[in-house]
Amino acid sequence: MCGICRDPARPVHHRPPGPIVILASELIVEDVPCEEHLDWPQQDEIETDRDYDPLAASIDHILPRSRGGTDDDGNLQIAHLRCNLLKNDGAQPSPQYARAQLSLTLDGTPIPYRVWRREREITRARLGTPARRNRGRLLPPPWMIERGEVAVEPWRLVLCYRVWRMLHKLRRREAAWIARFGPS
């Protein structure tokens, strides 16, 4: 059982065929064999073609060593390798988001919008960033939607377009009013 996504190990036949390229910055100390020595920090453009199984068990530090965690048994848990990479010394992701990320890696299933949005709000609350309620923050970035990483319900896109069209008409009317009567 993974300590992050709380998901039991899935059968390995769900793994996508062929090697998966992992950036060297995503590698963790537990992932590097003892014979290899990496000089930290690694540059992102260095890639490895080593096969890895996202469902492989790895040892995860609940409180990362970089934040003062120890190697005591109480601070260690078993996690899928992909979930461990997702954590990446940051705050622990929610189990639903970790499960959705693992499903994206294994099957290519996009993350549901509600799960993505909830994780983003939780991350903002942890960082203390104020939530802005403008039009651009309602949807994930366009590149995530185009790549199929986040599944957005069609009605959200229609709603976003209607708001944009309404604001566009309002700006055109204001510009016409200023051109006709001058600034107020």
Backbone hydrogen bonds, N-H to C=O, Kabsch-Sander energy under -0.5 kcal/mol:
donor,donor_aa,acceptor,acceptor_aa,energy
2,C,7,D,-1.7
3,G,78,I,-2.8
6,R,2,C,-1.0
14,H,11,P,-1.3
15,R,12,V,-2.2
22,I,20,I,-0.5
22,I,48,T,-1.2
24,A,46,I,-1.8
26,E,23,L,-1.7
27,L,23,L,-0.5
27,L,24,A,-0.8
31,D,28,I,-1.2
32,V,28,I,-0.8
32,V,29,V,-0.9
36,E,33,P,-0.8
40,W,38,L,-0.7
46,I,43,Q,-1.2
47,E,45,E,-0.6
48,T,22,I,-1.4
56,A,53,D,-1.9
58,S,79,A,-2.6
60,D,58,S,-0.6
60,D,77,Q,-3.3
62,I,60,D,-0.6
62,I,75,N,-3.0
67,R,64,P,-1.4
68,G,65,R,-1.6
69,G,64,P,-2.3
75,N,72,D,-1.4
76,L,73,D,-1.0
77,Q,60,D,-2.1
79,A,58,S,-2.3
81,L,56,A,-1.8
82,R,54,P,-2.0
84,N,80,H,-2.3
85,L,81,L,-2.2
86,L,82,R,-2.0
87,K,83,C,-1.8
88,N,84,N,-1.5
90,G,87,K,-2.5
98,A,94,S,-2.5
99,R,95,P,-2.4
100,A,96,Q,-2.1
101,Q,97,Y,-2.5
102,L,98,A,-2.3
103,S,99,R,-2.2
104,L,100,A,-2.0
105,T,101,Q,-2.1
106,L,102,L,-2.5
107,D,103,S,-2.5
108,G,103,S,-0.9
108,G,104,L,-0.7
109,T,103,S,-1.2
111,I,149,E,-2.8
113,Y,151,A,-1.4
116,W,112,P,-2.2
117,R,113,Y,-3.0
118,R,114,R,-2.2
119,E,115,V,-2.2
120,R,116,W,-2.0
121,E,117,R,-2.3
122,I,118,R,-2.3
123,T,119,E,-2.4
124,R,120,R,-2.3
125,A,121,E,-2.2
126,R,122,I,-2.2
127,L,123,T,-2.2
128,G,124,R,-1.3
129,T,124,R,-1.8
132,R,130,P,-0.5
137,R,134,N,-1.4
138,L,135,R,-1.2
144,M,141,P,-1.1
145,I,141,P,-1.4
146,E,142,P,-2.8
147,R,143,W,-1.8
148,G,145,I,-0.8
149,E,144,M,-2.5
150,V,144,M,-1.0
151,A,111,I,-3.0
152,V,150,V,-0.7
156,R,153,E,-1.3
157,L,153,E,-1.1
158,V,154,P,-2.1
159,L,155,W,-2.4
160,C,156,R,-2.4
161,Y,157,L,-2.2
162,R,158,V,-2.4
163,V,159,L,-2.2
164,W,160,C,-2.2
165,R,161,Y,-2.8
166,M,162,R,-2.4
167,L,163,V,-2.5
168,H,164,W,-2.3
169,K,165,R,-2.3
170,L,166,M,-2.2
171,R,167,L,-2.2
172,R,168,H,-2.1
173,R,169,K,-2.3
174,E,170,L,-2.3
175,A,171,R,-2.4
176,A,172,R,-2.3
177,W,173,R,-2.5
178,I,174,E,-2.4
179,A,175,A,-2.3
180,R,176,A,-2.0
181,F,177,W,-2.9
182,G,178,I,-1.9
